[in-house]
Amino acid sequence: MTNQLLSSSTDRGIIVWHHNAEQNNRLMPNLCAVKELKSNLDASWNARGDKFCVGGSSGHVFVGVYNSQLNFWVALSQTEEPPLGKPLHKASVTAVRFDPLSGRVVASSSADGSVLITSAYKEELDTDGAGPFAGVVEEAGTVMFRLKTSVWNNTLSWSPSGATLAFASHDCEMHFAAFTPESVGSKTKP
């Protein structure tokens, strides 16, 4: 654990708060660079605390990592192309979560009726891990699975093993998708 908090807001800001024992145990802000043009709606850390993901109103999913040369966090769109690539979703991203054991993929739910599982693999960070997605080395932003509902999706959560993704849609339904190393390896729908 890193003793850091992550906040995102409708003013497009993302802040990583770190504990500073030398300054009366205060939480000190560390700003993040992100190119979101609209609101940031959700943010989440990976289990190791070395990457975070952010879902934006523009349909973009961002993955942030610390840049030690610049001394701040940089969050890039999963489809980063100058100036800003095509968004993953056609509507606002309502929830984002890394898979809990490897941190190599991000699940994102959206008001467009889709839940996407995309690669968030970073070679310099993702050197270990377990679970169904442990072997993922796809280029960041590659859509591995697309799950559809007929209405917007409100939230999602992984099981502790990373083998099941649960997501809730606005029609009061709960949906579950199961993943195995075989289904991930062959990229077939679970």
C-alpha positions in Angstrom: 0.0 0.0 0.0 1.2 3.5 -0.7 -0.8 5.6 1.8 -2.1 7.7 -1.1 -5.6 8.8 -1.9 -7.0 9.5 -5.4 -9.6 12.1 -6.2 -11.2 13.2 -9.4 -13.8 15.9 -10.0 -16.2 17.5 -12.5 -13.7 20.4 -12.9 -11.5 17.9 -14.8 -9.0 17.7 -12.0 -7.2 14.7 -10.7 -5.2 14.8 -7.5 -3.1 12.2 -5.7 -3.0 13.0 -2.0 0.0 11.6 -0.1 0.5 11.5 3.7 3.3 13.8 4.9 4.4 13.0 8.5 6.8 16.0 8.5 4.0 18.5 8.0 1.7 17.6 11.0 0.5 14.4 9.3 -1.3 16.4 6.6 -2.4 15.1 3.2 -0.5 16.9 0.6 -1.8 17.2 -3.0 0.2 16.2 -6.1 -1.5 17.3 -9.3 -2.0 15.1 -12.3 -1.8 16.0 -16.0 -4.9 14.7 -17.9 -6.4 15.8 -21.2 -10.1 15.2 -20.3 -12.2 17.9 -21.9 -15.2 17.3 -19.8 -15.9 16.0 -16.2 -14.0 13.1 -14.6 -16.7 10.8 -13.2 -14.8 8.0 -11.5 -11.3 7.0 -10.5 -9.6 3.9 -9.0 -6.2 2.6 -8.1 -4.7 -0.7 -9.1 -3.9 -3.1 -6.2 -0.2 -2.1 -6.1 -0.9 1.6 -6.0 1.4 2.4 -9.0 -1.3 3.1 -11.6 -4.8 4.6 -11.5 -7.6 4.7 -14.0 -10.1 7.5 -14.6 -13.4 7.5 -16.5 -14.5 10.7 -18.2 -17.7 12.3 -19.5 -16.2 12.4 -23.0 -16.1 8.5 -23.1 -12.4 8.3 -22.6 -10.7 6.0 -20.1 -7.4 7.3 -18.8 -4.5 5.4 -17.1 -2.2 7.4 -14.9 1.4 6.6 -13.8 4.0 8.6 -11.9 6.6 10.3 -14.0 9.7 10.6 -11.8 11.5 12.9 -14.2 8.6 15.5 -14.1 7.7 14.8 -10.5 4.0 14.4 -11.1 1.4 11.9 -12.3 0.4 11.7 -16.0 -2.8 10.2 -17.1 -3.1 9.3 -20.8 -6.2 8.2 -22.7 -6.3 4.4 -23.5 -6.6 5.5 -27.2 -3.9 8.3 -27.1 -3.3 9.8 -30.5 -2.4 13.4 -30.9 -4.1 15.5 -29.8 -6.6 13.1 -28.3 -7.7 9.8 -29.8 -11.2 8.5 -30.4 -12.9 7.7 -27.0 -13.4 4.0 -26.1 -17.1 4.7 -25.2 -19.8 6.6 -27.1 -21.1 8.2 -23.8 -19.9 9.0 -20.3 -17.9 6.4 -18.5 -19.7 5.8 -15.2 -17.2 3.4 -13.4 -13.6 2.2 -13.9 -11.8 -0.6 -12.1 -8.5 -2.5 -12.5 -8.7 -6.3 -12.3 -7.6 -7.0 -8.7 -4.7 -9.4 -9.1 -2.7 -8.3 -12.1 -3.7 -4.7 -12.8 -3.2 -5.4 -16.5 -6.8 -4.7 -17.6 -9.4 -2.1 -16.8 -13.1 -2.7 -16.8 -15.2 0.4 -17.7 -19.0 0.8 -17.7 -20.7 3.5 -19.7 -24.0 5.2 -20.4 -23.7 3.9 -23.9 -24.9 0.4 -22.7 -21.5 -1.2 -22.9 -18.9 -2.6 -20.4 -15.4 -2.9 -21.9 -12.4 -4.8 -20.7 -9.3 -3.1 -22.1 -5.6 -3.8 -21.7 -3.8 -1.4 -19.4 -0.5 -3.2 -19.7 2.6 -1.2 -18.9 5.8 -3.3 -19.4 7.8 -1.4 -16.8 5.2 -1.8 -14.0 3.3 -5.1 -14.8 6.0 -7.6 -14.0 4.0 -10.0 -11.9 0.4 -10.8 -11.0 -2.1 -13.6 -10.8 -5.6 -14.3 -11.9 -7.2 -14.7 -15.4 -5.5 -11.6 -16.8 -2.0 -12.2 -15.5 -0.6 -13.1 -19.0 -2.1 -10.1 -20.8 0.5 -8.2 -22.7 -1.8 -6.6 -25.3 -1.1 -3.0 -26.3 -2.7 -0.6 -23.9 -6.2 0.4 -25.0 -6.9 -2.9 -26.9 -10.5 -3.8 -26.3 -10.4 -7.5 -25.2 -14.1 -8.0 -24.3 -17.2 -5.9 -25.0 -20.3 -6.7 -22.9 -23.6 -5.0 -23.9 -26.9 -4.1 -22.2 -29.8 -2.3 -23.6 -29.5 0.6 -21.1 -26.7 2.6 -19.4 -24.5 0.8 -16.9 -24.2 2.4 -13.5 -21.3 0.6 -11.7 -19.1 -2.4 -11.7 -16.9 -4.5 -9.5 -14.5 -7.4 -9.8 -14.6 -10.4 -7.5 -11.4 -10.7 -5.3 -10.1 -13.5 -7.6 -10.6 -11.4 -10.8 -12.5 -14.3 -12.3 -16.0 -12.6 -12.2 -17.0 -9.1 -13.1 -20.4 -7.8 -11.8 -22.1 -4.8 -13.3 -25.4 -3.1 -12.7 -27.5 -1.6 -15.4 -30.1 1.2 -15.1 -33.0 -1.2 -15.6 -32.4 -2.7 -12.1 -30.5 -5.7 -13.4 -27.3 -7.2 -12.2 -25.0 -8.9 -14.8 -22.1 -11.3 -14.2 -19.3 -12.2 -16.6 -16.9 -15.1 -15.8 -13.3 -15.1 -17.0 -10.8 -17.9 -17.1 -7.2 -17.9 -18.3 -8.5 -19.9 -21.4 -11.2 -17.4 -22.3 -8.8 -14.5 -21.9 -6.1 -16.3 -23.8 -8.4 -17.0 -26.7 -10.2 -13.7 -26.5 -13.6 -15.3 -26.6 -16.5 -13.9 -24.8 -16.8 -15.4 -21.3 
